[in-house]
Amino acid sequence: MALQVDIHKDFGKFRLNVAFESENGQVTGLLGASGCGKSLTLKCIAGIEKPDRGRIVLDGKVLFDAEQHINLPPQKRRVGYLFQNYALFPNMTVVQNIAVGVRDKARRKETVARLVSSFWLEGQEHKRPGQLSGGQQQRVALARILASEPEVLLLDEPFSALDSYLKWQVELELSDLLSSFPGPVLFVTHNRDEVQRLCKAVCVLDNGRSQPMLPVKELFEAPRTLSACLLSGCKNVSRAREAADGKVEALDWGVTLDPGQPLPEGLSHIGVRAHYIKPVEGPGPNRLPCKVERVVENVFSTVVMLSTPGGNQGFSRLRIELEKERWTPLAGKDPLWLELAPRDILLLTC
Amino acid sequence: MDLYPLFNSLRIAAISTALIFFLGIAAAYYVAKLPRLVKGVLDVVLTLPLVLPPTVVGYFLLRLLGPKRPIGLWFLAVLDARLTMVWYSAIFASAVVAFPLMYRTARGAFESFDHNLAHAGRTLGKSNTWIFWRVMMPCCKQGILAGTVLAFARALGEYGATAMIAGYTPGKTATISTTVYQLWRTGDDEGAMMWVLINLAISAVVLLAVNMLEKKQGRPLPRAAAVSGEVE
């Protein structure tokens, strides 16, 4: 266990309760909507914010322990923090910014030179941050962080300040860097695609509360909670309750379904991903009659919004996504029957 | 013509500005960190001299530093120095009256400072002192300079509190503003006019400097070609 975090902080209206562990050499995603406490968690680990209760341990070194009254200052935590806006010092040049990170004064010059070359910053040495592109600024910030020889990396939405055409290249660069970093890496984002591409494990944060860590694969294939399901991009969810014979009643969709799997304790919702829903001919088990409400044409696919027997408001709607040529023969059918196959039904708790 | 009032005014304004520079910045820095209630109360107290009539400030200063008050008595007994009706008495008056200008401008500059820069410095192992002098002050430079110039201008023009605590003694406590009043009162219209023009010129230059500082603030960072130095 390289980084263990178990912290609590009370802000009155908002409560932070976060617990997770991250291994050496592993990129862990902290996924959550904005305002759910992701950045706050990083600030607590870095020592910028002080939790009310709990413990933070990095490689056996206690950074924070409320009961033993241990609270190391940020200067002694050896935490590399990449801020959302990179927080480069605007009054200093690229080399001066990187030099700030170097702790060993005797080796300052060679360390800076090495980092300038390994982050492709030759020719930019004497520019100020304001004269650099977003991607270059991020490279300077990362070089400055690595100059301080951190034992853990905290990345706070590293791509949010970049134009979309730059993002892809910067993400590839960062991915290479992360794979060579020996310590644990925490990656904060609200973007599920970034989690999928960069992280091995993920911890979902919902309104200040962390949920158990999952392998990234599991988040997308079998999310177990409503918030994980929504964050993983699933648009079709319905409130649900247990019915007879192991079946489940989808309250918003007005239909009873056979999930073909045992129901979890505390089942509250079910979900189905948009591209797993199949249009079919006529009624049958796990099928429901729907009415087309709206058709949205994407570049390569067609998104169809439908009302269910449960109604036409909010969660009652279903959304399916089909290739264009598959939609053409279906257009105009009323009702349009849809099948939710048992293996595609996600059983969710709150 | 006797230029003593010009010299005396400049020396008083310079000394009180130097005092306020450090006091104002320190107050702005520490008040910003206080809990909200304390901050609100202190903010009112520290800004009050800006809106009080200078005569009220003068009255308070006399109550505090007068020769029959504890502080005044102590200075007289121990250092054999009067705190009122001497040239440096005016420093107390102009420092108190101009302090809020420095304090408020510095606080405004600190408040618009991106605190992530300070956090970044700390996680990189730098001390708070280093961050203050090497990052915060350079980033807030323009605001602080503007505050200093404004404070200097106000200190130079101080009249009410100065007249009460330093009085008007030609060649001793006379400043530009007290001289203008004295000359006008004694019917020397030409002399008064001359000092008015001198005062106008100084104030215009000072305000011009403030405007130039503010314009500079809006511009992007200067081209770095000329800048090439290592951090020590």
Interface residues (C-beta under 8 A of the other chain):
Chain A: K43 A46 G47 I48 P73 P74 Q75 K76 R77 V79 G80 Y81 F83 Q84 N85 A87 F89 P90 N91 M92 T93 V95 Q96 A99 V100 G101 R103 K109 H126 K127 R128 G130 Q131 R144 I145 S148
Chain B: D114 N116 L117 H119 A120 G121 R122 T123 L124 G125 K126 S127 R134 V135 P138 C139 P220 L221 R223 A224 A225 V227 S228 G229 E230 V231
